[in-house]
Amino acid sequence: MSAMVRRVFVTLLGGAAVWPFAALAQKSDGVKRVGVIMGFAEDDPVWQAYLATFRQALQELGWTDGRNIRFDYRFSGESEERMRSMAGEIAGLAPDVILAATNSVVSATLNATRTIPVVFIWVSDPVRSGFVPNLHHPGGRITGFHNFEPAIGGKWLAYLHQIAPGLRRVAVVHVPEIAPNVAFLRVIEAAAPQMGIAVSAAEIRNAADIERVLSDFGRRGGGLIVTPSALTATRRDLIIDLAARYNLPAIYSFGFYAESGGLISYGINQLEQARPAASYVDQILRGANPGDLPVQLPLKYELVINFKTASALGLTVSNSLQLLADQVIE
């Protein structure tokens, strides 16, 4: 690839800023190519629903699969090795833009290509993670959608304390290699003393760690805060089953955990990012510079409570907490 292509610049065409990589990558048959790398299992209904909404939104914007756009999908699950391999595969296909989900997948993607535009989703604290220098003008070839700032760790602890006020020990389940997860832990540690709660770090890197760490903690009792990652999302059934086995009240970062049987969740509705993500992909395919598209923050967080799980844990959900809930699962 020539030095001209590698150089970051903006060409003006008809008064509009045109991202050169998108223009140069245009295929002779007029079909644009979108690479999609998801840090989840291919058969996960949550993310199949997301992708269906994403494709539908692009179709409404004029992009019809098989006519003027083509999608290349890779689903890595929680495996970091598969993320790196699949990022390399997608980069080798030279798509016009890549949609990348989770912090780990974005890291792998940015290491695999220095030229292809990237739109990220399901990413926490992209500045601390080193993906963009700032949110308002990310610059370069990457932009996307932000899930959580570290301060939300305090909200997770507060809601867990509210639904299970007798808790005196809480483990923060996290993948330590994901920088925002460590930041969540620090915020939770700072907030815990005023609630009379002792906090410990439950570090996990694979499914075996989940079983070992949660079983060890569960034998001594307490509660869980499960931070976002490809590993915790992909293995959510295992985490929820262990929480039930050891009678551990737990709060999670997305509503699909509560829908799967988790006690309580507080976070974004990931489906609400599908259409804005499609809009960003559309703009890049039409020549926009991704570095000029601001990283978007969530407009709303949702509190979801599973009453069936609360009952199984012997917990009574207060009227005040019920009034705060955006969704209750009976």
DRENDO-1510 file (C-alpha; in Angstrom, 1 decimal, always signed):
<recs>
REC; n; res; u; v; w
REC; 1; MET; +0.0; +0.0; +0.0 .
REC; 2; SER; +1.4; +3.4; -1.0 .
REC; 3; ALA; +2.5; +6.1; +1.4 .
REC; 4; MET; -0.2; +8.3; +0.0 .
REC; 5; VAL; -2.9; +5.8; +1.1 .
REC; 6; ARG; -1.4; +5.5; +4.6 .
REC; 7; ARG; -1.2; +9.3; +5.0 .
REC; 8; VAL; -4.2; +10.7; +6.9 .
REC; 9; PHE; -5.8; +13.6; +5.0 .
REC; 10; VAL; -9.1; +14.9; +3.9 .
REC; 11; THR; -10.1; +15.5; +0.3 .
REC; 12; LEU; -12.8; +18.1; -0.4 .
REC; 13; LEU; -15.4; +17.0; -2.9 .
REC; 14; GLY; -18.4; +19.3; -3.4 .
REC; 15; GLY; -17.7; +21.0; -0.1 .
REC; 16; ALA; -18.0; +17.8; +1.9 .
REC; 17; ALA; -15.1; +16.1; +3.8 .
REC; 18; VAL; -14.3; +12.8; +2.2 .
REC; 19; TRP; -12.4; +10.1; +4.1 .
REC; 20; PRO; -9.8; +8.9; +1.5 .
REC; 21; PHE; -9.7; +5.3; +2.7 .
REC; 22; ALA; -13.4; +4.8; +2.0 .
REC; 23; ALA; -13.1; +6.3; -1.4 .
REC; 24; LEU; -10.0; +4.3; -2.3 .
REC; 25; ALA; -11.5; +1.1; -1.1 .
REC; 26; GLN; -14.5; +1.4; -3.4 .
REC; 27; LYS; -14.8; -1.8; -5.4 .
REC; 28; SER; -15.1; -1.8; -9.1 .
REC; 29; ASP; -18.5; -3.5; -8.9 .
REC; 30; GLY; -19.9; -0.7; -6.7 .
REC; 31; VAL; -20.4; -3.1; -3.7 .
REC; 32; LYS; -19.2; -1.8; -0.4 .
REC; 33; ARG; -17.8; -4.3; +2.2 .
REC; 34; VAL; -18.4; -4.2; +5.9 .
REC; 35; GLY; -16.4; -6.4; +8.3 .
REC; 36; VAL; -18.1; -7.3; +11.6 .
REC; 37; ILE; -16.2; -8.7; +14.5 .
REC; 38; MET; -18.2; -9.7; +17.6 .
REC; 39; GLY; -16.7; -10.8; +20.9 .
REC; 40; PHE; -19.6; -13.2; +21.4 .
REC; 41; ALA; -20.8; -16.6; +20.4 .
REC; 42; GLU; -22.4; -16.7; +16.9 .
REC; 43; ASP; -25.6; -18.3; +18.3 .
REC; 44; ASP; -26.1; -15.7; +21.0 .
REC; 45; PRO; -29.7; -14.4; +20.4 .
REC; 46; VAL; -28.8; -11.0; +22.0 .
REC; 47; TRP; -26.3; -10.2; +19.4 .
REC; 48; GLN; -28.1; -11.8; +16.5 .
REC; 49; ALA; -31.0; -9.4; +17.4 .
REC; 50; TYR; -28.5; -6.5; +17.4 .
REC; 51; LEU; -27.1; -7.4; +14.0 .
REC; 52; ALA; -30.6; -7.8; +12.6 .
REC; 53; THR; -31.5; -4.3; +13.7 .
REC; 54; PHE; -28.1; -3.0; +12.4 .
REC; 55; ARG; -28.7; -4.5; +9.0 .
REC; 56; GLN; -32.3; -3.3; +8.8 .
REC; 57; ALA; -31.2; +0.2; +9.7 .
REC; 58; LEU; -28.6; +0.1; +6.9 .
REC; 59; GLN; -31.2; -1.1; +4.5 .
REC; 60; GLU; -33.4; +1.8; +5.3 .
REC; 61; LEU; -30.4; +4.1; +4.6 .
REC; 62; GLY; -30.1; +2.6; +1.1 .
REC; 63; TRP; -27.8; -0.4; +1.6 .
REC; 64; THR; -29.1; -3.7; +0.4 .
REC; 65; ASP; -27.2; -6.9; +1.2 .
REC; 66; GLY; -26.1; -8.6; -2.0 .
REC; 67; ARG; -26.8; -5.5; -4.2 .
REC; 68; ASN; -24.6; -2.7; -3.0 .
REC; 69; ILE; -23.2; -3.9; +0.3 .
REC; 70; ARG; -21.6; -7.2; +1.6 .
REC; 71; PHE; -21.1; -8.2; +5.2 .
REC; 72; ASP; -18.2; -10.4; +6.5 .
REC; 73; TYR; -18.9; -11.7; +10.0 .
REC; 74; ARG; -16.6; -13.2; +12.6 .
REC; 75; PHE; -17.7; -14.3; +16.1 .
REC; 76; SER; -14.8; -14.9; +18.5 .
REC; 77; GLY; -16.5; -15.7; +21.7 .
REC; 78; GLU; -14.4; -14.7; +24.7 .
REC; 79; SER; -11.1; -16.1; +23.3 .
REC; 80; GLU; -8.5; -13.4; +23.0 .
REC; 81; GLU; -6.5; -15.6; +20.6 .
REC; 82; ARG; -9.5; -15.9; +18.3 .
REC; 83; MET; -10.1; -12.2; +18.5 .
REC; 84; ARG; -6.6; -11.5; +17.2 .
REC; 85; SER; -6.9; -14.2; +14.5 .
REC; 86; MET; -10.3; -13.0; +13.3 .
REC; 87; ALA; -9.2; -9.3; +13.3 .
REC; 88; GLY; -6.4; -10.3; +11.0 .
REC; 89; GLU; -8.8; -12.3; +8.7 .
REC; 90; ILE; -11.2; -9.3; +8.4 .
REC; 91; ALA; -8.4; -6.8; +7.8 .
REC; 92; GLY; -7.1; -9.1; +5.1 .
REC; 93; LEU; -10.4; -8.8; +3.3 .
REC; 94; ALA; -9.9; -5.1; +3.0 .
REC; 95; PRO; -13.4; -4.0; +3.9 .
REC; 96; ASP; -14.4; -0.3; +3.6 .
REC; 97; VAL; -15.2; -0.2; +7.4 .
REC; 98; ILE; -15.1; -2.5; +10.3 .
REC; 99; LEU; -17.8; -2.8; +13.1 .
REC; 100; ALA; -16.0; -4.0; +16.2 .
REC; 101; ALA; -17.7; -5.0; +19.5 .
REC; 102; THR; -16.0; -5.1; +22.9 .
REC; 103; ASN; -12.8; -3.5; +24.2 .
REC; 104; SER; -10.7; -6.6; +23.5 .
REC; 105; VAL; -12.0; -6.9; +19.9 .
REC; 106; VAL; -11.3; -3.2; +19.2 .
REC; 107; SER; -7.7; -3.6; +20.6 .
REC; 108; ALA; -7.2; -6.6; +18.3 .
REC; 109; THR; -8.7; -4.8; +15.3 .
REC; 110; LEU; -6.5; -1.7; +15.7 .
REC; 111; ASN; -3.5; -3.9; +15.9 .
REC; 112; ALA; -4.5; -5.8; +12.7 .
REC; 113; THR; -4.9; -2.7; +10.5 .
REC; 114; ARG; -3.7; +0.9; +10.4 .
REC; 115; THR; -5.8; +2.1; +7.6 .
REC; 116; ILE; -9.3; +0.7; +7.7 .
REC; 117; PRO; -12.0; +2.8; +9.4 .
REC; 118; VAL; -13.4; +1.3; +12.6 .
REC; 119; VAL; -16.8; +1.9; +14.3 .
REC; 120; PHE; -16.8; +0.4; +17.8 .
REC; 121; ILE; -19.7; -0.7; +20.0 .
REC; 122; TRP; -20.0; -2.2; +23.5 .
REC; 123; VAL; -16.9; -0.4; +24.6 .
REC; 124; SER; -16.2; +1.2; +28.0 .
REC; 125; ASP; -14.1; +4.3; +28.5 .
REC; 126; PRO; -12.5; +4.5; +25.0 .
REC; 127; VAL; -10.1; +7.3; +26.1 .
REC; 128; ARG; -8.7; +5.4; +29.1 .
REC; 129; SER; -8.5; +2.3; +26.8 .
REC; 130; GLY; -6.3; +4.3; +24.3 .
REC; 131; PHE; -8.7; +4.1; +21.4 .
REC; 132; VAL; -9.3; +7.8; +21.0 .
REC; 133; PRO; -7.6; +10.9; +22.4 .
REC; 134; ASN; -11.0; +12.5; +23.2 .
REC; 135; LEU; -14.7; +11.9; +22.7 .
REC; 136; HIS; -15.7; +15.0; +20.9 .
REC; 137; HIS; -13.1; +14.8; +18.1 .
REC; 138; PRO; -11.6; +11.3; +18.1 .
REC; 139; GLY; -9.4; +12.0; +15.1 .
REC; 140; GLY; -7.8; +9.3; +13.0 .
REC; 141; ARG; -9.8; +6.4; +11.7 .
REC; 142; ILE; -11.9; +5.3; +14.6 .
REC; 143; THR; -15.1; +6.4; +16.4 .
REC; 144; GLY; -18.1; +4.7; +18.0 .
REC; 145; PHE; -20.3; +4.3; +21.0 .
REC; 146; HIS; -19.4; +4.5; +24.6 .
REC; 147; ASN; -21.0; +2.3; +27.3 .
REC; 148; PHE; -19.8; +3.3; +30.7 .
REC; 149; GLU; -17.6; +5.8; +32.6 .
REC; 150; PRO; -15.8; +4.5; +35.7 .
REC; 151; ALA; -18.2; +6.4; +38.0 .
REC; 152; ILE; -21.0; +3.9; +37.2 .
REC; 153; GLY; -19.3; +1.5; +39.5 .
REC; 154; GLY; -20.7; +3.5; +42.4 .
REC; 155; LYS; -24.2; +3.1; +41.0 .
REC; 156; TRP; -23.8; -0.7; +40.7 .
REC; 157; LEU; -22.7; -0.9; +44.3 .
REC; 158; ALA; -25.5; +1.4; +45.5 .
REC; 159; TYR; -28.2; -0.6; +43.7 .
REC; 160; LEU; -26.8; -3.9; +44.9 .
REC; 161; HIS; -26.8; -2.5; +48.5 .
REC; 162; GLN; -30.4; -1.3; +48.0 .
REC; 163; ILE; -31.7; -4.7; +46.9 .
REC; 164; ALA; -29.6; -6.6; +49.4 .
REC; 165; PRO; -29.0; -4.3; +52.4 .
REC; 166; GLY; -27.6; -7.0; +54.5 .
REC; 167; LEU; -24.5; -7.5; +52.3 .
REC; 168; ARG; -21.1; -6.9; +54.0 .
REC; 169; ARG; -18.9; -8.5; +51.4 .
REC; 170; VAL; -18.9; -7.9; +47.6 .
REC; 171; ALA; -16.6; -9.3; +44.9 .
REC; 172; VAL; -16.1; -7.4; +41.7 .
REC; 173; VAL; -15.9; -9.9; +38.9 .
REC; 174; HIS; -13.7; -8.5; +36.1 .
REC; 175; VAL; -11.1; -9.2; +33.5 .
REC; 176; PRO; -8.1; -7.2; +34.7 .
REC; 177; GLU; -6.5; -6.7; +31.3 .
REC; 178; ILE; -9.5; -4.5; +30.3 .
REC; 179; ALA; -8.5; -1.1; +31.7 .
REC; 180; PRO; -12.0; +0.3; +32.4 .
REC; 181; ASN; -12.8; -2.8; +34.6 .
REC; 182; VAL; -9.9; -1.9; +36.9 .
REC; 183; ALA; -11.2; +1.7; +37.0 .
REC; 184; PHE; -14.7; +0.4; +37.9 .
REC; 185; LEU; -13.1; -1.6; +40.8 .
REC; 186; ARG; -11.3; +1.5; +42.2 .
REC; 187; VAL; -14.6; +3.5; +42.2 .
REC; 188; ILE; -16.4; +0.7; +43.9 .
REC; 189; GLU; -13.6; +0.3; +46.5 .
REC; 190; ALA; -13.8; +4.0; +47.3 .
REC; 191; ALA; -17.6; +4.0; +47.7 .
REC; 192; ALA; -17.9; +0.8; +49.8 .
REC; 193; PRO; -16.7; +1.9; +53.3 .
REC; 194; GLN; -19.7; +4.4; +53.7 .
REC; 195; MET; -22.0; +1.4; +53.1 .
REC; 196; GLY; -20.1; -0.8; +55.5 .
REC; 197; ILE; -19.1; -3.2; +52.7 .
REC; 198; ALA; -15.7; -4.9; +52.2 .
REC; 199; VAL; -14.7; -5.2; +48.5 .
REC; 200; SER; -12.5; -7.8; +46.9 .
REC; 201; ALA; -11.3; -8.3; +43.3 .
REC; 202; ALA; -12.5; -11.4; +41.6 .
REC; 203; GLU; -10.1; -11.6; +38.6 .
REC; 204; ILE; -11.1; -13.9; +35.7 .
REC; 205; ARG; -9.6; -14.7; +32.4 .
REC; 206; ASN; -11.5; -17.8; +31.2 .
REC; 207; ALA; -14.4; -20.1; +32.1 .
REC; 208; ALA; -12.3; -22.2; +34.5 .
REC; 209; ASP; -11.5; -19.0; +36.5 .
REC; 210; ILE; -15.2; -18.2; +36.7 .
REC; 211; GLU; -16.0; -21.5; +38.3 .
REC; 212; ARG; -13.0; -21.5; +40.7 .
REC; 213; VAL; -13.2; -17.8; +41.8 .
REC; 214; LEU; -17.0; -17.6; +42.3 .
REC; 215; SER; -17.1; -21.0; +44.0 .
REC; 216; ASP; -14.4; -19.9; +46.4 .
REC; 217; PHE; -16.1; -16.6; +47.1 .
REC; 218; GLY; -19.5; -18.2; +47.3 .
REC; 219; ARG; -18.6; -20.6; +50.1 .
REC; 220; ARG; -17.9; -17.6; +52.3 .
REC; 221; GLY; -21.0; -15.6; +51.2 .
REC; 222; GLY; -21.5; -12.1; +49.9 .
REC; 223; GLY; -22.6; -10.4; +46.7 .
REC; 224; LEU; -21.3; -9.9; +43.2 .
REC; 225; ILE; -20.7; -7.0; +40.8 .
REC; 226; VAL; -20.2; -8.4; +37.3 .
REC; 227; THR; -18.4; -5.9; +35.1 .
REC; 228; PRO; -18.8; -5.9; +31.3 .
REC; 229; SER; -16.5; -8.0; +29.1 .
REC; 230; ALA; -16.8; -10.5; +26.3 .
REC; 231; LEU; -16.0; -13.2; +28.8 .
REC; 232; THR; -18.7; -12.3; +31.3 .
REC; 233; ALA; -21.3; -11.8; +28.6 .
REC; 234; THR; -20.5; -15.1; +26.8 .
REC; 235; ARG; -20.5; -17.0; +30.0 .
REC; 236; ARG; -23.4; -15.3; +31.7 .
REC; 237; ASP; -25.4; -18.5; +32.2 .
REC; 238; LEU; -22.5; -20.0; +34.1 .
REC; 239; ILE; -22.1; -16.9; +36.3 .
REC; 240; ILE; -25.9; -16.7; +36.9 .
REC; 241; ASP; -26.0; -20.4; +37.8 .
REC; 242; LEU; -23.1; -20.0; +40.3 .
REC; 243; ALA; -24.7; -17.0; +41.9 .
REC; 244; ALA; -27.9; -19.0; +42.4 .
REC; 245; ARG; -26.0; -22.1; +43.7 .
REC; 246; TYR; -24.2; -20.0; +46.4 .
REC; 247; ASN; -27.1; -17.7; +47.1 .
REC; 248; LEU; -25.1; -14.6; +45.9 .
REC; 249; PRO; -27.1; -11.4; +45.1 .
REC; 250; ALA; -25.5; -10.0; +42.0 .
REC; 251; ILE; -25.8; -6.9; +39.8 .
REC; 252; TYR; -24.8; -6.9; +36.1 .
REC; 253; SER; -24.1; -4.3; +33.5 .
REC; 254; PHE; -26.7; -5.1; +30.9 .
REC; 255; GLY; -30.4; -6.0; +30.9 .
REC; 256; PHE; -29.9; -9.3; +29.1 .
REC; 257; TYR; -28.3; -10.7; +32.3 .
REC; 258; ALA; -31.4; -10.1; +34.3 .
REC; 259; GLU; -33.5; -11.5; +31.4 .
REC; 260; SER; -31.3; -14.6; +31.6 .
REC; 261; GLY; -32.0; -15.0; +35.3 .
REC; 262; GLY; -29.6; -12.5; +37.0 .
REC; 263; LEU; -31.0; -10.6; +39.9 .
REC; 264; ILE; -30.6; -7.0; +38.8 .
REC; 265; SER; -28.9; -5.0; +36.1 .
REC; 266; TYR; -28.0; -1.4; +35.4 .
REC; 267; GLY; -26.7; -0.3; +32.0 .
REC; 268; ILE; -27.6; +0.6; +28.5 .
REC; 269; ASN; -30.0; -1.2; +26.2 .
REC; 270; GLN; -27.5; -2.4; +23.7 .
REC; 271; LEU; -30.1; -2.6; +20.9 .
REC; 272; GLU; -30.5; +1.2; +21.1 .
REC; 273; GLN; -27.0; +1.6; +19.7 .
REC; 274; ALA; -27.7; -0.5; +16.6 .
REC; 275; ARG; -29.3; +2.2; +14.5 .
REC; 276; PRO; -26.8; +5.0; +15.4 .
REC; 277; ALA; -24.0; +2.6; +14.6 .
REC; 278; ALA; -25.6; +1.9; +11.2 .
REC; 279; SER; -25.8; +5.7; +10.7 .
REC; 280; TYR; -22.0; +6.0; +11.4 .
REC; 281; VAL; -21.2; +3.1; +9.0 .
REC; 282; ASP; -23.4; +4.7; +6.4 .
REC; 283; GLN; -21.7; +8.1; +6.7 .
REC; 284; ILE; -18.2; +6.5; +6.5 .
REC; 285; LEU; -19.2; +4.5; +3.4 .
REC; 286; ARG; -20.4; +7.7; +1.8 .
REC; 287; GLY; -17.0; +9.4; +2.5 .
REC; 288; ALA; -17.2; +10.9; +6.0 .
REC; 289; ASN; -14.0; +11.0; +8.1 .
REC; 290; PRO; -14.6; +8.8; +11.1 .
REC; 291; GLY; -12.3; +11.0; +13.2 .
REC; 292; ASP; -14.8; +13.9; +12.7 .
REC; 293; LEU; -17.7; +11.8; +14.1 .
REC; 294; PRO; -17.9; +12.3; +17.9 .
REC; 295; VAL; -17.9; +9.2; +20.1 .
REC; 296; GLN; -21.5; +9.0; +21.3 .
REC; 297; LEU; -22.4; +8.6; +25.0 .
REC; 298; PRO; -25.5; +6.7; +26.2 .
REC; 299; LEU; -28.6; +8.7; +26.5 .
REC; 300; LYS; -30.2; +6.5; +29.1 .
REC; 301; TYR; -29.4; +3.7; +31.6 .
REC; 302; GLU; -32.0; +1.1; +32.4 .
REC; 303; LEU; -32.5; -0.6; +35.7 .
REC; 304; VAL; -33.9; -4.1; +35.3 .
REC; 305; ILE; -35.0; -6.3; +38.3 .
REC; 306; ASN; -35.8; -10.1; +38.2 .
REC; 307; PHE; -38.4; -10.6; +40.8 .
REC; 308; LYS; -38.3; -14.4; +40.5 .
REC; 309; THR; -34.6; -14.4; +41.2 .
REC; 310; ALA; -35.1; -12.0; +44.1 .
REC; 311; SER; -37.7; -14.3; +45.6 .
REC; 312; ALA; -35.4; -17.3; +45.2 .
REC; 313; LEU; -32.6; -15.4; +47.1 .
REC; 314; GLY; -35.1; -14.5; +49.9 .
REC; 315; LEU; -34.9; -10.8; +49.0 .
REC; 316; THR; -37.8; -8.3; +49.2 .
REC; 317; VAL; -37.6; -5.6; +46.6 .
REC; 318; SER; -38.6; -2.3; +48.3 .
REC; 319; ASN; -41.3; -0.1; +46.8 .
REC; 320; SER; -38.8; +2.7; +46.2 .
REC; 321; LEU; -36.5; +0.4; +44.2 .
REC; 322; GLN; -39.5; -0.9; +42.2 .
REC; 323; LEU; -40.4; +2.6; +41.3 .
REC; 324; LEU; -36.9; +3.2; +40.0 .
REC; 325; ALA; -37.0; +0.1; +37.7 .
REC; 326; ASP; -37.4; +0.5; +34.0 .
REC; 327; GLN; -38.3; -3.1; +33.7 .
REC; 328; VAL; -39.3; -5.9; +36.1 .
REC; 329; ILE; -39.2; -9.6; +35.2 .
REC; 330; GLU; -41.8; -11.6; +37.1 .
</recs>
